[in-house]
């Protein structure tokens, strides 16, 4: 009697596991063959934007086993503004789309690529600043900024008394 009970329990367990695997496989096979990893992708200004479909999508492996690898025929369209340089796109938002076949039907995924400049400019001081009492110096020639975006230098020397000897702090900002 115990042996019969163990055999029936084992059979029910195997059937349950098999049923779960079958249902899971059917659910995966019925979903889209490609789906976006995200709806919006952010890229730092100065870095290239990927032209590989693989970087933007998740492949439904169960469905790909039945239909073939969708990445082989998928096409990525993206109109990037490079403002005369070809190394990287300009700051802005760009619409992109991926065309592919799913169940022998043309499908499209659309998403946005945002190119953002979040890196602060690097301020350079070209030489040490010294002057004689009463002498005016042009501070704008002493500083520059390194950045991919156009920058302006602002110098605040309001705490400097050019008519009195001493050490003073100035504030230099790049925007």
N, C-alpha and C positions, 0 to 999 in steps of 0.2 A: 504494500500500500504506500509506504514512504517513497519507494523507488518511482512509482507511478506519479506521485505528487511532485517529486523533483523533476521528472521528465516534462510534465505539463508546465511547471513553473519555468523551466529552461526554454521550452518552446515559446511560451508567451513572451518571455524576455527577449528572445531573438527576433520574434515577429514585431515586437514594439520597436526595437532598435532599427530593424530593417524598414519599418514604416516611417519612422522619423527621418532616416536617411533619404528615403524615396521622396517624401514630402518636401524636405529641404532642397533636394535637387530640382524638383519641379518648380518650386518657388524661385530659385535662382535662375532657372532656364526661362522663366516667364518674364523676368525683369529686363530692363534695357541692357544691351551689350556694352554700352559706354555710358558713364555718368561723370559729371564734373566733380573734381575734388573740392572745388570752391566756386562760388559765383563771381568773386572778385579776387584778383591776384595783385599784390602790391610788389613793386620793384623799386629799388633805390636808384635814383638818377645817377648815371655813369656806369651802371651795370647793364649788360645785354638782356634782352627779353628772349626767352626760350622760343624756338620755332619748332620744338618737338611736341607732337600731340600727346605723347606719353606723360609729359610733365603736368598736363592739365586734367587728365581723365583717370578714372578707375575702370578697369576692364572686368566685366562679368566673366570669370573664367569658365564657369559651367556652360554658359551660352557660347563662348568662344570655341570651346571644344566641339560644339555641334556645327557652328557656322564658319569657323576659321578665324584667324587673327584679324580683328577689325582695324588694327593700327597700320596694317600694310596698305590699305586703301583709303584711310581717313585723310582728309585734307584740312589744313589749318589756314584760315584767312585772317589777316590782321593788317590794318593800314596804319603804320607807325610814322610819325613825323620826326625826321632826324635833323631838321634845321641846317642842312648843308653839311653836316658831318655824318659819317656812316657808322661810327663805333657804337653809338647808343641812342635811344630815342629821347626826344624832348620831354620835359615835364608835362603831364596831362593824363587824361583818361582816354583809353582806346577800346573800342568794341572789337571783339574777336568772335569767330565762329568756327566750329569744327563740323565738317560734313562727313557722314559715314553711312554704311548700309547696316540695317538691322532687320532681320527677317525679310530680306530682299526688298526693303523699302528704304528710300533716302530719308535720312534724319539729320537734324542739325542741333547742335548745342551752342548756345550763345553765352558769352561771359565778358567781363571787363578786366582790362589790365590798367592799373593805375601806376604811373611813373611819378614818384615823389622825391623831392630833395629834402631830406631830413638831416643831412650831414652839415654841421656848422662849418663856416669858413675857417681856415687856419690863418691867423694873423702872423705876419713876418715883420720883424724889426731889422732894417738893413744896416744900421750903424748906431753906435752909442750917441746919446744926446747930451751935448754940453754947449753952454753959451756963456758969454760974458754978461755981467750986470748991465741992463739997459738994452741988450741986443735982442732983436726979434729973429726968430728962426722959423723956417717953413717946416712944420711937423709933418705935412702931407707927403713929403719926399722921403721921410724916414720909415714909413710903414706901407705895407701892402697886404693883400689877402689872396690866399690860394683857395680857389673853389671852382667847381665846374659851372656854376651859375654866375651871372654877372653880379658883382658885388660893389658896394661903395664903402669907403672908410669914413667913419665919423670920429673926430678927435676932440675930447673935452679937456682943455687945458685951463679951465676957469680957476683952478686952485693954485696955479703957478703965478708967482709974483716975479716978473722979469726984472724988476728994479731992486730985488733983494737977493743976495746970495743964499744958496741952500739947496737941499734936495727936495724935489716935488714929485708927486704922483700925477700922472695923466691917465685918462681913460680912453682906450681905443676900442671902437666897435666896428665890426664888419657886418653889413646887412645886404 
